[in-house]
Amino acid sequence: MSHTVDARRMRELLEQLRSAAFTDRRLPDLVLGAMYRHFRFIEFDSTSGGPFWPVLKGLMCLSEDDHVNLVVLEPDPIKYFFAQFQSYGALRFDLSTSSDDYYEALSTGPTVSPADALLYNSEVVVWFPDSLKWIIWGERSVGLAVVGTRVDLNLPIETIIREAGFPVFSVDQALLDLVSPNFREAEALEVFSRRLEQNYWVGIA
């Protein structure tokens, strides 16, 4: 089963994403729109393996969605991935997907450049269902992914993530355990930490 997207779907996904998130921003800025709160954090690396699929599937069932989308923002899904390999930096999965399917889709790169598989060459990645009831925004360089749910919904997302075997972090926990190892300079870490706390502490449920 192919999980790749065509040009029309790619345009639709970017339009959806831009309606809900600030695709030109990066952490520690507030990257999700005002409709999202109840923020929690997970480790970026946990999102790439097959064991993360039960999280996505559980969230899809929770929000009553049939599909979940993955869009890579860095490198650019069109200007880089399509320009280089004629394949967009985005994937689309339905409920029948398995953990192995998820991992294979992420780890399979272009024939001419296997290292450009999304599993390896993705700095900023966003996962979201068609309903946009929740969003996961991940950035590899800081080792962090933020999970946000719509303000008007009380979805037990944290339960889904923990039941799949992944720890869920508050802002202060994430900074200590996930972010700090990625910074060599104490001053840069302090600036990042202060801004992340300012932007996301208010969204803690």
TAVENBEL-V133282 format. One line per field, one symbol per residue. ss: DSSP state (A for helix, B for strand, O for the rest). burial: # if it has 9 or more other C-alpha atoms within 8 Angstrom, else .. A space follows every 50 residues. Layout:
ss=???
burial=???
This chain:
ss=OOOOOOAAAAAAAAAAAAAABOOOOOOOOOOBOOOBBBBBBBBAAAAOOA AAAAAAAAAAAAOOOOBBBBBBBBOOAAAAAAAAAOOOOBBBBBOOOOAA AAAAAAAOOBOOBAAAOOOOOOOBBBBBBOOOOBBBBBBAAAOBBBBBBB OOOOOOAAAAAAAOOOOOBOAAAAAAAAAAAAOOOAAAAAAAAAAAAAAA AAAOO
burial=...##....#..#...##.####....######.##########.#.### .##########.#.##############.###.....######.....#. ###.######...#.###..##########..########.######### #........###.#.#.####.###..###.##.....#..##.###.## #..#.
